[in-house]
Amino acid sequence: MMDLTTEQLIHRWKTRDFSWSQISSYEYNPEGWYDRYILHNKSPDTPELLFGRKIGKLMEEGKSIDKKEKVVLPRLSKMEHKFRVKFGSLQMVGYCDSFCTNTNKKLYEFKTGVAKWNKKRVDAHGQLDMYLLMNYITNNIKPEDVDVALFWIPTKRVPRDNGDFSGFDYDIKLVEPVEYKTFKAKRTLTDILNFGARINKTYKDMERFIIEKNTLS
């Protein structure tokens, strides 16, 4: 990739849609966020990501996530519902796993993963706040009036028999017996307004990070 000035990097970044994945990536590891979203360096897909896509496709088609157990998760009228809203100067985008487009008052999110989900983790999960903020902007529905649920499908890591691949020596499989756990979530108008403030702060921090990164290099 040809070298770009700091101004060019910032301009290119600001012209792309702003998503939850950017926020979570930056809050987890600013260096990793910079490498992915500013330099556009592509990392190999992790086994977790590949497995999540596989489960997501089965769910979109209304199929069981496991042939033996016949486990079908609940779904609403629209899978992979796209929100795209203007928030100040930001163009934000998000894809809710399942959404009721008839009432705009039901929102489901599905997660696979080894790390355990519990009510405390669900209550702190900003992705739900972001979707509810975008729903409020789009449909003028307060989060208090939305039925929100997160479904967790437990998984485990297993050693890969055929050796290493793209830097990974394990695969992801469902924990048996296959089941999912349901967590109801509630948010208030104050919650999503606070999340809006978090978005603005994070966005400013990101721009500052780009400038400092290029000043030091």
Order of alpha helices (4+ residues) and beta strands (2+ residues): alpha-alpha-alpha-alpha-beta-beta-beta-alpha-alpha-beta-beta-beta-alpha
